[in-house]
Structures are given as structure tokens and as C-alpha cells.
Amino acid sequence: MNELELFGKDIDVKVNDNFSLTVLRNDGCLLWESSQIHIPTILLRAEDTKTRRQPLSSAEKASVSDFDDGKHRGQTVRLSGFDGIDIALELTFAIDAAVDEILIQVAQVDGKDTVESVCHLYRFEKPVTDGGYMVLPHGSGYLIPAECPDELPGKGIRGGLIGGRWSMPMFGMVREEDAMCVIVETWWDCDVEAEHLPEDLSSLDFNWLGSLGKLAYPRRFILRFAQGMDYVAMAKLYRGYARKQGLLRTLEEKASETPVIRQYIENILLRWAAWNSEDGPTVLNDIRRLQKMGFGINFFFPKWSSSGYSPERGTATTADANWQAYLLSNPVPGGWEALVEFANAIHRLGCTIQGFVNPRSQDAAAPEFDASRWPQNTEEQPIHDLSSHDALERTKRVLDNIEAKGLKYDVLYYDGYSAHYPLPEDYSRLHPQTRRQTYEVQNACFAETRRRGIMPGAELARFWCMADCDYFFFTDWSSDRLSNTPVQGAPAPVGEPIPLFQLVFHDCYIAGFSGGGYALYSPGYDWWEDCTPRLYELLFASAPAHNWLSEGYVPIRDWDSEKARRHWTWLKRWNSYYRTTATSEMISHRFLSSDRKQQRIEFANGVIAEFNMTTDELRVKGVAGFSGEWEKPEA
């Protein structure tokens, strides 16, 4: 194939004969280029043959036609003649010259044989000698500076799916004044590998997995090139894109349909994890005492087991709360009447109630178990992690039954939805399910929950459900911390944690922060104790919770010690900070020192918060309860 060229305002882009990319300034200076070793390659298969790998450049036939979608203009290349395999591919390369934005798309358009996936479309590498950093949407977000001494991925996760591991479809690279921002439009099966080799290079590698074993639909992404575009500018670029896609729906907008959002923002979370009727009166007294201290309460309603109550399956980590738990005729001692009576007592105290359901599993000893419901892998073996083919139906059964029993939830949290590890593809003949379908069904479950007047919640904040889901268990969770070892054993994060996700979506969702309290259930999941967790609670603009501070027992064990006094003082200030900032866009984040230990965030309503990670101090302006001067958090 002859070389293609695209001309922008400040850049020229060349598509080379091996389909690698070269991006030049108009004066001919090299800006970026894709890997010359890891070039675009397809995995393809003829019927009854093994999968083979072939570079795109091995096509024997190529033809070029013009492309114009009204914004991007360029060429579409049709490729065929891959060593006897009957396929035809089309690759589109087009540019919006006004803003130096490249659109790239690949699709199988003909042939009886199958393109399974496309690799290294594209892999971009930046030598560390060029300076700058890499922008990764892992959890809340990370910068990987060129001088970062820690390897990625090391023994950590290699690659990961957008929408699962990666919280947004936006990635970036910056060197000196030059920046590249990648936004993946058709993201459902896009796997991205991020690599950092100290004293060598940083790289991003975009790979397009099959959808039930086939390329199935066009895969498309855009590349924006600019001078002076930092990670904040990238976040705001993506915020604008997300709004056009209908993904950006603010809490204020959603509250017009789901008013409980406003009350939830005002309160703190109090989590009683598992049902135990003996502790019920004590928990009610705890709520009254907290209210006298000035706290409003979002009450996490206790879980119970899907196979029926027992002391062994009545703890925070053994009460599974599967969807089947809501179909039991006698869920706990005293039956549904006991649950409803306790919930009514909570509501009479003016609290909101947050329920919990796990839709990703089923118990053989519980109602409506069906072995044929399990998804299957490519070898037709069962996967014991439910796909979503009947998830909406199961959700409606749960919602119908709690309504019929008179159990009123204000919030319903779907455990394992919007998670780090997405639901599996289902290759079963009875109910095949693609990754895209699983995301769409999860959103349908959230929408059905909202339709019932209940605020929907899920596990981890992810871009694809921002319009339909309001609450997330954590804005930061152990799996959402970037490490190069198994995360529970990691001594510290790799790179610099930043509020990248919050710069895009902060005013669209509510989420907690695991700052010390999860150790009561299981060790190794909390933010590092020696890495200023109180400061990161505010930097990530997380929602306050008694339980996520250390010693967050329920029933509460310590009210009056000096440690408890500091606990309650900090919780009040955290509550004030969140109430003030929850519905305001985070407009800026800056590093104020060369070692990146001093940072500042700003909100659209004028609140400014500064943090010194070395001295564990903060300075907050515009929030009641903060002096506006440097001070240490109490807890």
C-alpha cells in the first residue's frame, strides 16, 4: 500500500506501508510514532483451522476510497488476500483538521472466515529521556512520570478491559509541551496494556478483543494532539465528549427524578453489615446518639444469607445477600415482618436506607437455583459467575418481592456490578451474551431501580454507568490502586494518584473511600496508613462514612475516648466538606511542588483545598469547619 497522509492545523500524519503511524509537526519535526516492532496485527481463523497471526501489511490487495463523516475527512483502506483466508477488512484514517484530531476505525466487512481480534492498533512508546508522563485511568487515576522508579506491570495486572480495570476510555501521554490524548469510542472489548520500564520507556498498547470470538462490529478511537495539553485538559476534553454521548448526568440533574440523592449527600454512611436481631436495639440507640451529635444517617441495611439465616452465615463476610435471599419465604428469625419492622424504625428516625444485593452468583440451596443459568466458556464448561442474560428479570423479581413484603429501600447497591473484573462473556448456546450486552443490561437494572423510586448503586465508579447509577461503594478500592505486585501486598502505589476521574465526573456520583475501616472485615484492602489517608479522602472528594475510618465498629464500641473524640470531629468536618462540594464540578488539580507532595484542587463553587502529603497537613477554603489555614486532620 502506498503511504497515506493527513494534514491538520499543526500536524501531519503519515500512515506507513506497514500501517504504523508517524505524527509530525508542520515543520517536519517528529512528535509521535507508533511502534515499529509491535505493528498492527490481526488474529484470524478459517473454518476448522487454528487461529493464526498476520500483520495488516501482509494483505495482497488494497484499495483506497474517500471518507467524510462531516467532521473527519480522510481515506478508507480495504484490505484482502491474507494468505488464503477469505476476509476483507476496512481501515479508516481521517482527521478533523481544525483541532488536530485523528479518527481510526477497523472493521471486518466481508468474507466467510473470521477476524477474531486486532493487536497493537496502536502501541505508542515514549522514551523516558523525553520527560513528561503517562496518564492512566486506573481507578481515580494515575500519572506515571518519566522518572518513576517502579516498573509496570511487574507482577501486577498486564492489560485490562476498558469499563472493568480501566475506569474511563481516555488515556494520555505528555512530553514537554506536546501531548497526545486517546479516547476509545467503541470500548466494550478494548484491552489496553500500560507499560513502564524505568530508564527505558513508557508505552500504551491498544488491543481489540473478539466479541464472542469475532470482531463483530467496527472498532473506533480518536487521537487528539496538542501543545500544552496536560492531564486536566485531557479530563475536560473527555468531559465534553462524555456529555455529547449522554454519559455525563450530574447529581443535580438526577435528583429531579430521584430526590433521595439530596438527602444522601447531607448524611454520613453507617454500615451494619449483617442481620443480628439481638443487636438491633443497640444499633437504633447508636443512630439516635449520632443524630444528637448532628449527623444525618444513611443506614446500610444488614445482609442475610440466600440459603436462610444461620449464625455461621450471618457475618459481614458470610451473609451473601444473593438475589435469591430476597425470594426466601422466611429470610431471618421473625420472617419478613422482623425486617420490615426494623426498616420502619430506621425510617421513623429520618434515615435513608441502603440495601445490598449480589446478582453475580446463585446458591444451590436457595430459591430458583438453575444450573443452566451459569454462563459457559469456549469449551462449553460452566463459569460460576453469572452473566447478565436474565439479570433484568431477576432484578425485577427482587424489586417486586421487597415491595410486596413492605420493605422500603431508598438506595439499592448491586454488589459486583460496575466492577474491576467485568462479567464474563457467555458462550452458551442457550443464552450467549457479549460484554457489550452485559454493560447494557447492568444499566437497564439501574434504570429499573430508579423507576421504582430507588437510588441505584454499584461497586466501583465507572464512566459507562454515570448516567444511570448514582452511588458506588468506593471511589478507590484495593483493585483500583495501581501496583506492580499483588495489590494486597503492595507497599505503596506506583506513580502519582490523581483525581482524574473526579475531574470528569465528580458532580455525577457519590462514592466512599476505604481509608482504614475495611480492616475490620479483611486486612490489606484499605489505603496505606502511612500515605495520608485523611488527605486523600478529601482529594478524591469521597463521601463520609463512620465505617471506613479505623475502628468503625457497628454497634459502636467507643464513644468517649480521646481517639473517639478525634474520630467524630474529623467525621463532622469531612461531612461538611462533602456537603459543600458534592454537586460542584471539580475544575482543577495542580501539583504545587516539584516532588508532587503539595497539591491543590478547586471546585466550580469556589472551594479550594490544598494538601501537603509530606507533613500530613491540609488547608481548605470555603467550607464551614475549616479555618482556611494549614492544619492537621484529627483522625
C-alpha positions as CSV (number, residue, x, y, z in Angstrom):
1,M,0.0,0.0,0.0
2,N,1.2,3.5,-0.8
3,E,1.7,5.8,2.1
4,L,-1.3,7.9,3.2
5,E,-1.1,11.4,4.6
6,L,-3.4,13.5,6.6
7,F,-2.9,17.3,7.1
8,G,-4.1,19.1,10.2
9,K,-3.7,22.6,11.6
10,D,-0.4,22.0,13.3
11,I,0.4,18.3,12.4
12,D,0.9,16.0,9.5
13,V,0.1,12.3,10.0
14,K,1.6,9.5,7.8
15,V,0.2,6.0,7.6
16,N,3.2,4.0,6.6
17,D,3.2,0.9,4.4
18,N,3.3,-1.4,7.5
19,F,0.3,0.6,8.9
20,S,2.4,2.2,11.6
21,L,1.7,5.9,12.3
22,T,4.1,8.9,12.2
23,V,2.9,12.2,13.6
24,L,5.0,15.3,12.6
25,R,4.7,19.0,13.2
26,N,4.0,21.0,10.1
27,D,7.7,21.9,10.1
28,G,8.7,18.2,9.8
29,C,9.8,17.7,13.5
30,L,8.8,14.3,14.8
31,L,6.2,14.4,17.5
32,W,4.9,10.8,18.0
33,E,5.1,7.5,16.2
34,S,3.7,4.1,16.9
35,S,5.9,1.1,17.5
36,Q,7.9,-0.3,14.6
37,I,8.2,-3.7,16.3
38,H,4.7,-4.2,17.5
39,I,2.9,-3.3,14.3
40,P,-0.9,-3.7,13.7
41,T,-1.6,-7.5,13.5
42,I,-4.8,-9.5,13.1
43,L,-5.8,-12.9,14.6
44,L,-7.8,-14.7,12.0
45,R,-9.3,-18.1,11.5
46,A,-10.7,-20.1,8.7
47,E,-13.4,-22.7,9.5
48,D,-11.9,-25.7,11.4
49,T,-8.4,-24.3,11.5
50,K,-6.3,-22.9,14.3
51,T,-6.0,-19.2,14.8
52,R,-3.1,-17.5,13.0
53,R,-1.5,-14.1,13.3
54,Q,-0.8,-11.9,10.4
55,P,0.3,-8.3,10.1
56,L,-2.1,-6.0,8.3
57,S,0.7,-5.2,5.9
58,S,0.6,-8.9,4.6
59,A,-2.6,-8.2,2.7
60,E,-2.1,-8.8,-1.0
61,K,-4.8,-6.5,-2.2
62,A,-5.5,-2.9,-1.1
63,S,-7.8,-0.2,-2.4
64,V,-8.5,3.3,-1.1
65,S,-11.6,5.4,-1.1
66,D,-12.5,8.8,0.4
67,F,-14.1,9.1,3.8
68,D,-16.1,12.1,5.2
69,D,-18.4,11.9,8.2
70,G,-18.9,15.7,8.3
71,K,-16.2,16.2,10.9
72,H,-13.3,13.9,10.0
73,R,-12.1,13.6,6.4
74,G,-9.6,11.1,5.1
75,Q,-9.4,7.7,3.5
76,T,-10.7,4.2,4.0
77,V,-8.4,1.3,3.0
78,R,-9.9,-2.0,2.0
79,L,-7.6,-5.0,2.6
80,S,-8.0,-8.6,1.5
81,G,-5.8,-11.5,0.3
82,F,-4.5,-12.7,3.6
83,D,-2.7,-16.0,2.6
84,G,-5.8,-17.9,1.5
85,I,-8.1,-16.6,4.3
86,D,-11.4,-15.3,3.0
87,I,-11.8,-11.9,4.8
88,A,-11.9,-8.3,3.9
89,L,-11.1,-5.5,6.3
90,E,-11.6,-1.8,6.1
91,L,-9.4,0.7,8.0
92,T,-10.3,4.3,8.1
93,F,-7.9,7.1,8.8
94,A,-9.4,10.6,9.0
95,I,-8.7,14.0,10.5
96,D,-10.6,16.9,12.0
97,A,-8.0,19.4,10.8
98,A,-9.4,22.3,12.9
99,V,-8.4,20.6,16.2
100,D,-5.8,18.0,15.0
101,E,-7.9,15.0,15.9
102,I,-7.4,11.7,14.2
103,L,-10.2,9.1,13.8
104,I,-9.1,5.5,13.3
105,Q,-11.5,2.6,12.7
106,V,-11.2,-1.0,11.7
107,A,-13.9,-3.5,10.8
108,Q,-14.4,-6.8,9.0
109,V,-16.7,-6.1,6.1
110,D,-16.7,-9.3,4.1
111,G,-15.6,-12.9,3.9
112,K,-16.7,-16.3,5.1
113,D,-13.7,-16.6,7.5
114,T,-13.3,-14.8,10.8
115,V,-11.2,-12.0,12.2
116,E,-11.1,-12.7,15.9
117,S,-9.1,-9.7,17.2
118,V,-6.7,-6.9,16.2
119,C,-3.5,-6.3,18.2
120,H,-1.3,-3.3,18.5
121,L,-3.7,-0.9,16.9
122,Y,-1.9,1.1,18.2
123,R,1.1,0.8,20.5
124,F,2.7,4.1,21.4
125,E,6.0,4.3,23.2
126,K,7.7,7.3,24.9
127,P,11.4,7.1,25.9
128,V,11.8,8.3,29.5
129,T,14.5,10.6,28.3
130,D,11.8,12.7,26.7
131,G,10.4,13.5,30.2
132,G,6.8,14.1,30.8
133,Y,4.3,11.4,32.0
134,M,1.7,8.8,31.0
135,V,-2.0,9.3,32.1
136,L,-3.8,6.1,33.2
137,P,-7.5,5.9,34.1
138,H,-6.9,3.2,36.7
139,G,-9.4,3.8,39.5
140,S,-9.4,7.5,40.3
141,G,-6.4,8.0,38.0
142,Y,-2.6,7.9,38.0
143,L,0.3,9.7,36.4
144,I,3.4,7.7,35.6
145,P,6.2,10.3,35.4
146,A,9.1,9.5,33.2
147,E,11.4,9.4,36.3
148,C,9.1,6.9,38.1
149,P,11.4,4.2,39.6
150,D,8.8,1.5,39.7
151,E,8.2,-1.0,36.8
152,L,4.8,-1.6,35.3
153,P,3.2,-4.0,35.2
154,G,5.8,-6.0,37.1
155,K,3.9,-8.8,38.9
156,G,0.7,-6.7,38.7
157,I,-2.0,-6.9,36.1
158,R,-1.0,-6.9,32.5
159,G,-3.6,-5.3,30.3
160,G,-7.2,-4.9,31.2
161,L,-10.6,-4.1,29.7
162,I,-11.9,-0.6,29.4
163,G,-15.0,-0.5,31.6
164,G,-13.6,-3.0,34.0
165,R,-10.0,-2.4,35.0
166,W,-9.9,1.0,33.3
167,S,-12.4,3.4,34.7
168,M,-12.6,5.6,31.6
169,P,-11.8,5.2,27.9
170,M,-9.3,8.1,28.0
171,F,-5.5,7.7,28.1
172,G,-2.7,10.1,27.5
173,M,1.0,10.8,27.0
174,V,2.8,14.1,27.6
175,R,6.4,15.0,26.7
176,E,7.5,18.6,27.3
177,E,4.8,20.7,25.6
178,D,3.5,18.0,23.3
179,A,0.6,15.8,24.3
180,M,-1.5,13.0,22.9
181,C,-4.9,12.1,24.3
182,V,-6.6,8.8,23.2
183,I,-10.4,8.4,23.6
184,V,-11.8,5.0,22.7
185,E,-15.3,5.3,21.3
186,T,-16.2,1.6,20.8
187,W,-14.7,0.5,24.1
188,W,-16.6,-2.7,25.1
189,D,-13.9,-5.2,24.0
190,C,-10.8,-2.9,24.1
191,D,-7.9,-4.2,26.2
192,V,-5.2,-1.7,27.0
193,E,-1.7,-2.6,28.2
194,A,0.3,0.1,30.1
195,E,4.0,-0.5,30.5
196,H,6.7,1.5,32.2
197,L,10.3,0.4,32.2
198,P,12.4,2.7,34.4
199,E,15.3,4.3,32.5
200,D,13.9,3.0,29.2
201,L,10.3,3.8,28.1
202,S,6.6,4.1,28.8
203,S,4.0,2.6,26.4
204,L,0.3,2.3,25.8
205,D,-0.8,-0.7,23.7
206,F,-4.4,-0.9,22.4
207,N,-5.7,-4.3,21.5
208,W,-9.2,-5.1,20.2
209,L,-10.6,-8.4,21.5
210,G,-13.2,-10.5,19.9
211,S,-16.9,-10.3,20.8
212,L,-17.8,-13.9,21.3
213,G,-14.8,-14.8,19.1
214,K,-15.4,-12.3,16.3
215,L,-14.5,-8.7,15.5
216,A,-18.3,-8.3,15.1
217,Y,-18.6,-4.5,14.9
218,P,-16.4,-1.5,13.9
219,R,-13.7,-0.6,16.4
220,R,-13.1,3.1,16.6
221,F,-11.0,5.6,18.6
222,I,-9.8,9.1,18.3
223,L,-6.4,10.7,18.9
224,R,-6.1,14.4,19.9
225,F,-2.8,16.1,19.5
226,A,-2.0,19.5,21.1
227,Q,0.7,21.6,22.7
228,G,0.3,22.5,26.3
229,M,-2.5,19.9,27.0
230,D,-2.0,18.4,30.4
231,Y,-3.9,15.7,32.2
232,V,-6.5,18.3,33.5
233,A,-7.1,19.5,29.9
234,M,-7.5,15.9,28.8
235,A,-10.1,15.3,31.6
236,K,-12.0,18.3,30.5
237,L,-11.8,17.3,26.9
238,Y,-13.3,13.9,27.8
239,R,-15.9,15.5,30.0
240,G,-17.2,17.4,26.9
241,Y,-17.1,14.2,24.9
242,A,-19.0,12.3,27.6
243,R,-21.7,14.9,27.8
244,K,-22.3,14.6,24.0
245,Q,-22.5,10.8,24.4
246,G,-25.2,11.2,27.2
247,L,-22.8,9.8,29.8
248,L,-22.5,12.9,31.9
249,R,-25.6,13.4,34.0
250,T,-25.0,15.4,37.2
251,L,-26.4,14.6,40.6
252,E,-28.5,17.7,40.4
253,E,-30.0,16.5,37.1
254,K,-30.6,13.0,38.5
255,A,-32.1,14.4,41.8
256,S,-35.0,15.8,39.9
257,E,-36.1,12.2,39.2
258,T,-34.6,10.6,42.4
259,P,-34.9,13.2,45.2
260,V,-33.3,11.0,47.9
261,I,-30.0,11.9,46.3
262,R,-30.2,15.3,48.0
263,Q,-30.7,13.7,51.5
264,Y,-28.0,11.1,50.9
265,I,-25.4,13.9,50.2
266,E,-26.2,15.5,53.5
267,N,-25.6,12.4,55.6
268,I,-22.9,10.0,56.6
269,L,-22.9,6.3,56.0
270,L,-23.4,3.9,58.9
271,R,-23.0,0.3,57.9
272,W,-24.4,-2.5,59.9
273,A,-23.2,-5.3,57.7
274,A,-25.2,-8.5,58.7
275,W,-28.5,-9.2,60.4
276,N,-28.5,-10.0,64.0
277,S,-31.8,-9.3,65.8
278,E,-30.0,-9.1,69.2
279,D,-28.0,-6.0,68.2
280,G,-31.0,-4.2,66.6
281,P,-32.0,-2.1,69.6
282,T,-28.3,-1.1,70.2
283,V,-27.9,0.0,66.6
284,L,-31.1,2.1,66.9
285,N,-29.7,3.8,70.0
286,D,-26.4,4.4,68.2
287,I,-28.3,6.2,65.4
288,R,-30.1,8.4,68.0
289,R,-26.8,9.3,69.6
290,L,-25.2,10.1,66.3
291,Q,-28.2,12.3,65.4
292,K,-27.8,14.2,68.7
293,M,-24.2,14.9,67.6
294,G,-25.6,16.5,64.5
295,F,-25.2,13.7,61.9
296,G,-27.8,12.6,59.4
297,I,-27.6,8.9,58.7
298,N,-27.5,6.8,55.5
299,F,-28.1,3.4,57.0
300,F,-26.7,0.3,55.3
301,F,-29.4,-2.3,55.9
302,P,-27.9,-5.6,57.2
303,K,-27.4,-8.5,54.8
304,W,-28.7,-12.1,55.3
305,S,-27.9,-15.4,53.6
306,S,-29.6,-16.6,50.4
307,S,-29.9,-20.1,51.9
308,G,-31.6,-18.9,55.1
309,Y,-30.3,-17.4,58.3
310,S,-27.7,-19.1,60.5
311,P,-25.1,-17.6,62.8
312,E,-22.4,-19.1,60.6
313,R,-23.8,-17.3,57.5
314,G,-24.7,-14.2,59.4
315,T,-21.5,-12.2,59.5
316,A,-20.2,-9.3,57.3
317,T,-18.3,-11.7,55.1
318,T,-20.6,-14.8,55.1
319,A,-24.0,-13.2,54.6
320,D,-24.0,-13.3,50.8
321,A,-27.3,-11.3,50.1
322,N,-27.6,-13.0,46.7
323,W,-30.7,-12.0,44.8
324,Q,-32.2,-15.3,46.0
325,A,-32.1,-14.0,49.6
326,Y,-34.9,-11.7,48.6
327,L,-37.1,-14.6,47.4
328,L,-36.9,-16.6,50.7
329,S,-40.2,-17.2,52.5
330,N,-38.5,-16.9,55.9
331,P,-35.3,-14.9,55.4
332,V,-34.4,-14.3,59.1
333,P,-35.9,-15.3,62.5
334,G,-39.2,-13.5,62.8
335,G,-39.6,-13.5,59.0
336,W,-40.1,-10.6,56.7
337,E,-42.1,-8.9,59.5
338,A,-38.9,-8.5,61.5
339,L,-37.0,-6.9,58.6
340,V,-39.9,-4.6,57.8
341,E,-40.4,-3.6,61.4
342,F,-36.7,-2.7,61.8
343,A,-36.7,-0.8,58.5
344,N,-39.7,1.2,59.5
345,A,-38.0,2.1,62.8
346,I,-35.0,3.4,60.9
347,H,-37.2,5.5,58.6
348,R,-39.1,6.9,61.6
349,L,-35.7,8.2,62.8
350,G,-35.4,10.1,59.5
351,C,-32.6,8.0,58.0
352,T,-32.3,6.8,54.4
353,I,-31.9,3.0,54.0
354,Q,-29.4,1.4,51.7
355,G,-30.0,-2.2,50.7
356,F,-27.5,-4.7,49.2
357,V,-27.9,-7.4,46.6
358,N,-25.4,-9.7,44.8
359,P,-26.7,-10.5,41.3
360,R,-23.5,-12.3,40.2
361,S,-24.0,-15.6,42.0
362,Q,-26.6,-18.2,42.9
363,D,-26.8,-20.8,45.7
364,A,-27.9,-24.3,45.1
365,A,-29.6,-24.3,48.4
366,A,-31.6,-21.2,47.7
367,P,-34.8,-20.4,45.8
368,E,-34.9,-20.6,42.0
369,F,-31.4,-22.1,41.6
370,D,-30.9,-23.2,38.0
371,A,-27.7,-24.9,36.9
372,S,-28.4,-24.0,33.2
373,R,-28.2,-20.3,34.3
374,W,-24.4,-20.5,34.6
375,P,-22.5,-18.9,31.6
376,Q,-20.2,-21.1,29.6
377,N,-16.7,-20.6,28.3
378,T,-15.5,-21.5,24.8
379,E,-15.2,-25.2,25.8
380,E,-18.8,-25.1,27.0
381,Q,-17.8,-25.5,30.6
382,P,-19.7,-23.6,33.3
383,I,-18.4,-20.4,34.7
384,H,-19.5,-19.8,38.3
385,D,-20.0,-16.1,37.8
386,L,-23.5,-15.3,36.4
387,S,-23.7,-13.5,33.2
388,S,-26.4,-10.9,32.7
389,H,-28.7,-12.7,30.2
390,D,-31.6,-12.8,32.8
391,A,-30.3,-10.2,35.2
392,L,-33.1,-7.7,34.5
393,E,-35.7,-10.4,35.1
394,R,-34.0,-11.3,38.4
395,T,-33.8,-7.7,39.4
396,K,-37.5,-7.2,38.8
397,R,-38.2,-10.3,40.9
398,V,-36.2,-8.8,43.8
399,L,-37.8,-5.4,43.5
400,D,-41.3,-6.8,43.2
401,N,-40.9,-9.0,46.2
402,I,-39.5,-6.4,48.6
403,E,-42.3,-4.1,47.5
404,A,-44.9,-6.8,48.2
405,K,-43.4,-7.5,51.6
406,G,-43.3,-3.9,52.5
407,L,-39.5,-3.5,52.8
408,K,-38.7,0.0,51.7
409,Y,-35.2,0.8,50.4
410,D,-34.1,4.3,49.4
411,V,-30.9,3.0,47.8
412,L,-30.0,-0.4,46.4
413,Y,-26.4,-1.4,45.9
414,Y,-25.6,-4.1,43.3
415,D,-22.5,-5.9,44.5
416,G,-20.2,-6.9,41.7
417,Y,-21.9,-4.6,39.1
418,S,-19.6,-1.9,37.7
419,A,-16.6,-3.9,39.0
420,H,-12.9,-4.2,38.4
421,Y,-13.5,-7.6,36.8
422,P,-16.4,-7.4,34.4
423,L,-19.0,-10.1,34.0
424,P,-17.8,-12.9,31.7
425,E,-18.8,-13.4,28.1
426,D,-21.3,-16.2,27.8
427,Y,-20.6,-18.7,25.0
428,S,-23.6,-21.0,25.9
429,R,-26.0,-21.9,23.2
430,L,-29.0,-21.2,25.4
431,H,-28.1,-17.6,26.3
432,P,-25.0,-16.2,24.6
433,Q,-24.0,-12.8,26.0
434,T,-21.4,-10.3,24.8
435,R,-19.5,-7.9,27.0
436,R,-21.4,-5.0,25.5
437,Q,-24.7,-6.7,26.4
438,T,-23.6,-7.2,30.0
439,Y,-22.9,-3.4,30.3
440,E,-26.2,-2.6,28.7
441,V,-28.1,-5.0,31.0
442,Q,-26.5,-3.6,34.1
443,N,-27.5,-0.1,33.1
444,A,-31.1,-1.4,32.5
445,C,-31.1,-2.8,36.0
446,F,-30.0,0.6,37.4
447,A,-32.7,2.3,35.3
448,E,-35.4,-0.1,36.6
449,T,-34.3,0.5,40.1
450,R,-34.6,4.3,39.6
451,R,-38.0,3.7,38.0
452,R,-39.1,2.2,41.3
453,G,-38.1,5.3,43.2
454,I,-34.9,3.8,44.5
455,M,-31.4,5.3,44.0
456,P,-29.2,2.8,42.2
457,G,-25.7,1.9,43.4
458,A,-22.9,-0.4,42.3
459,E,-19.3,-1.4,43.2
460,L,-16.8,1.0,41.6
461,A,-17.1,4.3,39.8
462,R,-17.0,3.6,36.0
463,F,-17.8,6.0,33.2
464,W,-20.3,3.8,31.3
465,C,-22.9,3.9,34.1
466,M,-22.6,7.5,35.2
467,A,-26.0,8.4,33.6
468,D,-27.8,5.5,35.2
469,C,-26.1,4.9,38.6
470,D,-25.6,7.3,41.5
471,Y,-23.8,5.6,44.3
472,F,-20.6,3.5,44.3
473,F,-19.1,1.5,47.2
474,F,-15.7,3.1,46.7
475,T,-14.2,5.8,44.6
476,D,-11.0,4.0,45.5
477,W,-10.7,0.3,46.3
478,S,-7.8,-2.1,46.6
479,S,-8.1,-3.3,43.0
480,D,-8.3,0.3,41.8
481,R,-4.9,1.2,43.2
482,L,-2.1,0.9,40.8
483,S,0.6,-1.5,41.8
484,N,3.2,-3.9,40.4
485,T,2.7,-6.6,42.9
486,P,-0.5,-8.3,44.2
487,V,-2.3,-5.3,45.4
488,Q,-2.9,-6.5,49.0
489,G,0.8,-6.8,49.5
490,A,1.8,-3.6,47.7
491,P,3.9,-1.2,49.9
492,A,2.7,1.9,48.0
493,P,1.1,2.9,44.7
494,V,3.1,3.1,41.5
495,G,3.2,6.6,40.1
496,E,1.1,9.5,41.4
497,P,-2.5,9.1,42.4
498,I,-4.6,11.9,41.0
499,P,-8.3,12.8,40.9
500,L,-8.6,12.2,37.1
501,F,-12.0,10.5,37.3
502,Q,-13.2,13.2,39.6
503,L,-12.1,16.0,37.2
504,V,-14.5,14.4,34.7
505,F,-17.4,13.0,36.8
506,H,-17.2,14.2,40.5
507,D,-20.5,16.0,40.4
508,C,-22.2,13.0,38.8
509,Y,-21.8,10.3,41.6
510,I,-21.4,9.5,45.3
511,A,-18.7,7.1,46.5
512,G,-16.8,6.2,49.6
513,F,-13.1,5.8,50.4
514,S,-11.5,2.8,52.1
515,G,-9.3,4.8,54.5
516,G,-8.8,2.4,57.4
517,G,-12.1,0.7,58.3
518,Y,-12.2,-2.3,56.0
519,A,-9.6,-4.0,58.1
520,L,-12.4,-5.0,60.5
521,Y,-13.6,-7.4,57.7
522,S,-10.4,-8.3,55.9
523,P,-6.8,-6.9,56.0
524,G,-5.0,-5.4,53.1
525,Y,-7.8,-3.5,51.4
526,D,-7.5,-0.1,53.0
527,W,-5.5,2.9,51.7
528,W,-1.9,2.8,53.1
529,E,-1.9,4.1,56.7
530,D,1.4,5.9,56.1
531,C,0.2,7.6,52.9
532,T,-2.1,10.3,54.5
533,P,-5.5,8.6,54.0
534,R,-7.3,11.6,55.5
535,L,-5.9,13.9,52.9
536,Y,-6.8,11.5,50.0
537,E,-10.4,11.3,51.4
538,L,-10.7,14.9,50.6
539,L,-8.5,15.0,47.4
540,F,-10.8,12.3,45.9
541,A,-13.9,14.2,47.2
542,S,-15.3,11.0,48.7
543,A,-18.5,10.6,50.7
544,P,-18.1,10.4,54.5
545,A,-18.6,7.1,56.4
546,H,-18.2,6.1,60.0
547,N,-17.2,2.6,59.0
548,W,-14.4,3.5,56.6
549,L,-12.4,5.2,59.4
550,S,-10.4,2.9,61.6
551,E,-12.3,1.2,64.4
552,G,-15.5,1.8,62.6
553,Y,-17.5,-0.8,64.5
554,V,-21.3,-1.1,64.4
555,P,-22.6,-1.4,67.1
556,I,-20.3,1.4,68.1
557,R,-17.8,0.4,70.8
558,D,-16.1,3.6,71.7
559,W,-17.8,7.0,72.1
560,D,-15.9,9.0,74.6
561,S,-12.1,8.2,74.4
562,E,-9.7,10.8,73.1
563,K,-9.4,8.7,69.9
564,A,-13.2,8.6,69.5
565,R,-13.4,12.4,70.0
566,R,-10.9,12.9,67.1
567,H,-12.9,10.4,65.1
568,W,-16.2,12.3,65.5
569,T,-14.5,15.7,65.0
570,W,-13.0,14.6,61.7
571,L,-16.2,12.9,60.5
572,K,-18.1,16.2,61.1
573,R,-15.6,18.2,59.1
574,W,-15.4,15.5,56.3
575,N,-19.3,15.7,56.2
576,S,-19.2,19.5,55.9
577,Y,-16.6,19.3,53.1
578,Y,-18.6,16.7,51.1
579,R,-21.9,18.5,51.5
580,T,-20.3,21.7,50.2
581,T,-18.6,20.1,47.2
582,A,-20.7,17.1,46.2
583,T,-22.7,18.8,43.4
584,S,-19.9,21.1,42.2
585,E,-17.7,20.3,39.3
586,M,-14.0,19.7,40.2
587,I,-12.4,22.2,37.8
588,S,-8.7,21.9,38.6
589,H,-5.9,19.8,40.1
590,R,-2.3,21.1,40.4
591,F,0.9,20.0,41.8
592,L,2.5,22.9,43.8
593,S,5.9,21.4,44.4
594,S,8.5,19.6,42.2
595,D,8.3,16.5,44.3
596,R,4.5,16.5,43.8
597,K,3.8,16.3,47.5
598,Q,1.9,19.5,47.6
599,Q,-1.3,19.6,45.7
600,R,-4.4,21.7,45.1
601,I,-7.9,21.1,43.9
602,E,-10.6,23.6,43.0
603,F,-14.3,23.4,42.6
604,A,-16.6,25.4,40.5
605,N,-18.3,26.9,43.6
606,G,-15.0,28.4,44.7
607,V,-13.9,25.8,47.3
608,I,-10.1,25.3,47.3
609,A,-8.4,22.5,49.1
610,E,-4.6,22.2,49.4
611,F,-2.7,19.2,50.7
612,N,0.9,18.6,51.9
613,M,1.4,14.9,51.7
614,T,4.8,15.2,53.5
615,T,3.6,17.0,56.6
616,D,0.1,15.5,56.5
617,E,-1.5,18.9,56.5
618,L,-4.4,20.5,54.7
619,R,-5.8,23.9,54.0
620,V,-9.4,24.2,53.0
621,K,-11.1,27.5,52.0
622,G,-14.8,28.0,51.6
623,V,-16.1,25.1,53.8
624,A,-17.6,25.5,57.3
625,G,-15.5,23.8,60.0
626,F,-12.2,24.6,58.3
627,S,-10.1,27.5,59.3
628,G,-8.6,28.3,55.8
629,E,-5.2,27.9,57.3
630,W,-2.8,24.9,57.4
631,E,-3.9,22.3,59.9
632,K,-3.7,18.5,60.5
633,P,-6.7,16.2,60.3
634,E,-7.8,14.9,63.7
635,A,-8.4,11.2,63.0
